[in-house]
Amino acid sequence: MANRDDYRRAADAVQRGNATKQQRELNDRAAKQAGSMGNDARAAQRGQKRW
C-alpha cells in the first residue's frame, strides 16, 4: 500500500514528465480523491503543481 510520500513523489515525477507507469497510476488514483493530495495530483497532470 502506498503512503502519502509515495503519492507526493508520484505527483512530482508526473509534473517533471519522467514518471514511471506505477507513478502515473498512483497519481491517477490520487487525482480522484478530494483534498490537498487530490489537488496536487490534478495540478501535476496539468503541469501546474506548485511546490
N, C-alpha and C positions, 0 to 999 in steps of 0.2 A: 504494500500500500504506500502510495506517495504521501509525503508530508508537505507542509507549507513551503519549505525551502526548495523542494523539488519543483513545485509549481512556479515559484519565482524564477528559478534558473531556466525553466522551460520558456516562460514569457520573455526573459532576456534573450534567449537564443533565437526565438521567433522574431523578436524585434531586430536583431542583428542579421537575420537571414541565414543563419548557419545551424538551424535546429535539426536534430535527428528526427526520424519518424516517431519515435517514442515521445520526444519532447513536443512535437506538433500535436500528437494525440492528447498528451497531458494538458496542453494549452487549450485545445478544443473543448476538453471536458471542463476545464476551469471557466471558460468563456460562457458556459451555460449556467453558471452559478451567479447568484446575486452577491452584492457586497464588493469590498475593495479588491479581492482576489479576482473576481469575475471582471471587474472594471479594468484591472491591469491586463488581463488576458485579452480582452476585446481591443484595448488600445494597442497592444503589441501586434495584433493581427492587422490593424490599420497602419502600423508604423508610427504611432503617436504616443507611445509609452514614455512617461516622464519619470526619471529616476529621482 
